[in-house]
Amino acid sequence: MMATGTTARATFEEQGYLILRDLPEPEVVAGARASMARLVDRAAEALLAAGKITDALLSDPFETRLYHLYREQLDNAPKSFRPELHLPELFGVFFHPGLLDVVESLLGPEIRLYPNYTARPKFPDTEAHRVLWHQDGGYTANIAAGDGVDDLRMLNVWSPLVPARVENGCMQFVPGTHRLGVVPHESREHYLEIPAVILAPHVLHAVDIELDPGDVVVFHNLLFHQGLPNRSQQIRWSLDWRYQDATQPTLRKEEGHLARSRLHPERVVRDAAEWAARDFR
Ligand SMILES: O=C(O)CCC(=O)C(=O)O
């Protein structure tokens, strides 16, 4: 794992992101993959019950099964999972103590898991699954009509469940762009996008964020980022989530869940069972 403390903070402040290698332990990653595989089981059962498929593809590997299940009906395939993520195995990811230590060093002691946690099964060559250049703050600005979003103290986290490389659509960041404030975003068919005229001077400096399962990247919510197209034949499975200074409002109807707190320790999610008993709110 990379150094925490002053070096980490300096890197984060300068670049707008921080890569932490080998952070969630192999058993945590295996649990997260197994929990996603159960979501795929459920999808297969639903497709079978609806008469949309005749074969649940039980011997297909995690890396392809969901894609193959929906091959004939890509428009109906899930782009992401969110309320489904209250699974015991994901406690070890979202509430990982080492990760929360880094987050606490950057955000302070009141930490909320922001109500925007997502698993993405990014299919090969599927435009609806390709997240375009944006700042997360651009989405929040859209929701909040510019109400104080420059000041949201929020950290994004992204971690793959399969090796993420340029070929299968790893993330790309433009270092330093978190210092530009919230820039305008335009609506495209599936996602928002930073317009070319704003992006052009910066995109030349984009870097590929190639990570392995167990690696985590923490990034500023104003950093320009995108997911590259998935040119492989397999699904690029990943998780992304956010932490926020819990003394701030979420600017959403959901409140999220406390991950650390000195003010309200009794409200912090304690363990995997409690996480699984809560819901998306
Ligand atoms: O996983 C992706 O391709 C995009 C994720 C993203 O934009 C995010 O985590 O904010």
Ligand as a Chemical Component Dictionary entry (heavy atoms), coordinates in Angstrom:
data_LIG
# 
_chem_comp.id                   LIG 
_chem_comp.type                 NON-POLYMER 
_chem_comp.pdbx_formal_charge   0 
_chem_comp.three_letter_code    LIG 
# 
loop_
_chem_comp_atom.comp_id 
_chem_comp_atom.atom_id 
_chem_comp_atom.alt_atom_id 
_chem_comp_atom.type_symbol 
_chem_comp_atom.charge 
_chem_comp_atom.model_Cartn_x 
_chem_comp_atom.model_Cartn_y 
_chem_comp_atom.model_Cartn_z 
_chem_comp_atom.pdbx_ordinal 
LIG O1 O1 O 0 -16.698 2.806 -13.865 1  
LIG C1 C1 C 0 -16.784 3.639 -14.756 2  
LIG O2 O2 O 0 -16.556 3.375 -15.942 3  
LIG C2 C2 C 0 -17.146 5.056 -14.427 4  
LIG C3 C3 C 0 -17.211 5.299 -12.955 5  
LIG C4 C4 C 0 -17.319 6.740 -12.592 6  
LIG O3 O3 O 0 -17.442 7.614 -13.400 7  
LIG C5 C5 C 0 -17.270 7.099 -11.180 8  
LIG O4 O4 O 0 -16.995 6.242 -10.330 9  
LIG O5 O5 O 0 -17.495 8.285 -10.869 10 
# 
loop_
_chem_comp_bond.comp_id 
_chem_comp_bond.atom_id_1 
_chem_comp_bond.atom_id_2 
_chem_comp_bond.value_order 
_chem_comp_bond.pdbx_ordinal 
LIG O1 C1 DOUB 1 
LIG C1 O2 SING 2 
LIG C1 C2 SING 3 
LIG C2 C3 SING 4 
LIG C3 C4 SING 5 
LIG C4 O3 DOUB 6 
LIG C4 C5 SING 7 
LIG C5 O4 DOUB 8 
LIG C5 O5 SING 9 
# 
